[in-house]
Amino acid sequence: MNRSAPRSIDQYLNALREELAGEDSALIQDALYDAEEYLRAEVAAHPDKSESDVLELIASTYGAPDEVASAYRDTEAKVKAAMAPPRKIPKTGVGSFFGVFLDSRAYTSLFFMLLSLATGIIYFTFAVTGLALSAGLAVLVIGVPFFLLFMALTRVLALAEGRLIEAMTGERMPRRPVHQSSAAGFWSRVGEMLRDRRTWTTLAYLIFMLPLGIVYFVLAVVGFSLSLGLIFAPLADIAGRYGWFGISPDVHVNPAWLGSPWALPFMVLAGVVLLTLLMHLARGIGRVHALYAKNLLVARAAPLAA
Amino acid sequence: MDDSSGKKFQKDLNGGLVGLVLLAILEQSAEDLYGYEIAKRLATANDGISIFKEGTIYPVLRALSAANLLTSRIVPSYSGPARRYYRITDQGRSVLAEWTAIWAGTRRFVDRFIATGHSS
């Protein structure tokens, strides 16, 4: 270990994440979560000391990142040996294709896609109204306080969106808003806010959420209803034959073979494949969107890649 | 404990002991405890000398919890991420009794060979 000892909670967590690179992501998340709980409690318990002073002693109490990492690795190995892994998602071929149904992330991502239309409308309205009013009021006395209020709410929304994305996709997002350096004066803080890249990327995220939300929502709804429609086509066919459920005779199926009973098994098969593809798509969109959100909402010089 | 052989010996010893100590702490505690509290109880009992690093207890807590020896609940906190409070289960109590007996036996056995006098 020729790296300097971490001097802040974030540095410690990053160092721990690096030490655990390659381990199971849930283990990494647990380890980071535990460390964050301990470190924040330790910092809060010593209000007279600065964060870096507290962190200086952490290696002798909590343990250096490499020690803690090896403790998690060892315990994980033991627990894994003692208990069979609960559910193994198959790695190859057909298994991995349909294994997506066992992945809770696919379901939560699908839910996120449906929800994103609503959040998109809210964010877009908020951002556009706030920007327009800020610009319009800038010449008046209340312009600056209004802008500050707008910025504060923007950060709260960014945090909330981050929590939502972490819940839906598992991508680790900040648990608390960014601390503004409080040393500088009022005007320099306003200036700093205006120069901060994250201010503008956050607003861009809020605005782009509407078109993205529309695309996500449409994909989810169309994919879901189309595949369910195909899967339950035989039921509709039976219901139609018994007259429980009328299909207007004006409806002509084209090509004609689609209307024959022989097509039904293929329709079910196509529906199942389509539904599975939709789940893969949802999971993929969840991952990509989480990275996109992380880049726009979380501006940090420290490594994001982990 | 600076040399690596001492460190390794301590680490090997701690393997099972941490679980025993954690179960004992939670058994004696009247209320549920979260990780940081448990760590601090250990640290004060240790008198500053760290037999094990506080960071190593968290994965053991999770492992005990996964083995149904502990239950846990989550409570939001102002100072950081939500805290996970642990409580010992009935199964945990019986395991603790069993482990305590094993530990007492082990200690007697080891002492028979190495504890010639009372410290010097």
Interface residues (C-beta under 8 A of the other chain):
Chain A: D30 A31 Y33 D34 A35 E36 E37 Y38 L39 R40 A41 E42 V43 A44 S60 T61 Y62 G63 E67 V68 A71 Y72 D74 T75 E76 K78 V79 A82 M83 R175
Chain B: G15 Y34 G35 Y36 A39 A43 S50 K53 E54 G55 T56 Y58 P59 V60 R62 A63 A66 A67 S77 S79 G80 P81 R83 R84
